[in-house]
Amino acid sequence: MIKENLETIRTRMAEAAARVHRTDEITLIAVTKNHPVECMIEAAACGVTDVGENRVQEALGKMEAFPDNHLTWHLIGHLQTNKAKQAVAHFDLIHSIDSEHLLRAVDKEAGKIDKVQDILLQVNVAREEQKSGVEVEEFPQLCELAKEMPHVRVRGLMCMAQNTENLEEVRPVFRIAHALYEDMKKKFSEGQICYLSMGMTHDFEIAIEEGANMVRVGTAIFGPRNY
Ligand SMILES: *Cc1c(COP(=O)(O)O)cnc(C)c1O
């Protein structure tokens, strides 16, 4: 099942890219939260190189069960400052930096282990109350602060669209996120800003059409999650 699903998704990704004449690389992050490590191992055997987890604790268990892994690990869920230490110790890219407080905590913990942590800034472009992400108005300040931090390196922007039946409603959200991302490139060193993380199972094709180069897909690969 996982193998077939991955083939289907890769085809759909390529078709979405072709519709807008894109030839740049687009990374598929397989979101394995709430699925057992066996699913991750199977996905890796099918060529998946990037995995996404929402919770630090769950991810650590899977890393232990999968010691000889060469995967790139993405933390995509909300991060609490008291988990910053573990997150920094184990993740390659943290997508969910959404406040000054969290940014400072990650910088501090990375400093302790002499690491420069790659991060994305999560922006609440959809302006949903229950969604995390820094407000669009506060985003420039967060960028400025991040620039001063020696142990974090901002690589781009992450956003989540609203969950809606009418998929075309998400397009303007992704379009704004893309504009913010292009703006960011001018603020940081050349080449530093290179990831626009947006698009999930229900909207990854629209995200790709609007410029995403990282999509985070769970359900369409592994099936529904059991909570
Ligand atoms: C769970 C999750 C995903 C994947 O969602 P699917 O709809 O299962 O593809 C992507 N991004 C974030 C931040 C998530 O929490």
Ligand as a Chemical Component Dictionary entry (heavy atoms), coordinates in Angstrom:
data_LIG
# 
_chem_comp.id                   LIG 
_chem_comp.type                 NON-POLYMER 
_chem_comp.pdbx_formal_charge   0 
_chem_comp.three_letter_code    LIG 
# 
loop_
_chem_comp_atom.comp_id 
_chem_comp_atom.atom_id 
_chem_comp_atom.alt_atom_id 
_chem_comp_atom.type_symbol 
_chem_comp_atom.charge 
_chem_comp_atom.model_Cartn_x 
_chem_comp_atom.model_Cartn_y 
_chem_comp_atom.model_Cartn_z 
_chem_comp_atom.pdbx_ordinal 
LIG C1 C1 C 0 -0.277 16.024 10.430 1  
LIG C2 C2 C 0 0.382  17.120 9.715  2  
LIG C3 C3 C 0 0.632  17.048 8.338  3  
LIG C4 C4 C 0 0.175  15.901 7.463  4  
LIG O1 O1 O 0 -1.209 15.889 7.383  5  
LIG P1 P1 P 0 -2.002 14.941 6.352  6  
LIG O2 O2 O 0 -3.284 15.634 6.145  7  
LIG O3 O3 O 0 -2.149 13.622 7.032  8  
LIG O4 O4 O 0 -1.194 14.849 5.128  9  
LIG C5 C5 C 0 1.314  18.091 7.753  10 
LIG N1 N1 N 0 1.734  19.161 8.468  11 
LIG C6 C6 C 0 1.508  19.272 9.788  12 
LIG C7 C7 C 0 1.989  20.467 10.510 13 
LIG C8 C8 C 0 0.812  18.260 10.450 14 
LIG O5 O5 O 0 0.569  18.398 11.751 15 
# 
loop_
_chem_comp_bond.comp_id 
_chem_comp_bond.atom_id_1 
_chem_comp_bond.atom_id_2 
_chem_comp_bond.value_order 
_chem_comp_bond.pdbx_ordinal 
LIG C1 C2 SING 1  
LIG C2 C3 SING 2  
LIG C2 C8 DOUB 3  
LIG C3 C4 SING 4  
LIG C3 C5 DOUB 5  
LIG C4 O1 SING 6  
LIG O1 P1 SING 7  
LIG P1 O2 DOUB 8  
LIG P1 O3 SING 9  
LIG P1 O4 SING 10 
LIG C5 N1 SING 11 
LIG N1 C6 DOUB 12 
LIG C6 C7 SING 13 
LIG C6 C8 SING 14 
LIG C8 O5 SING 15 
# 
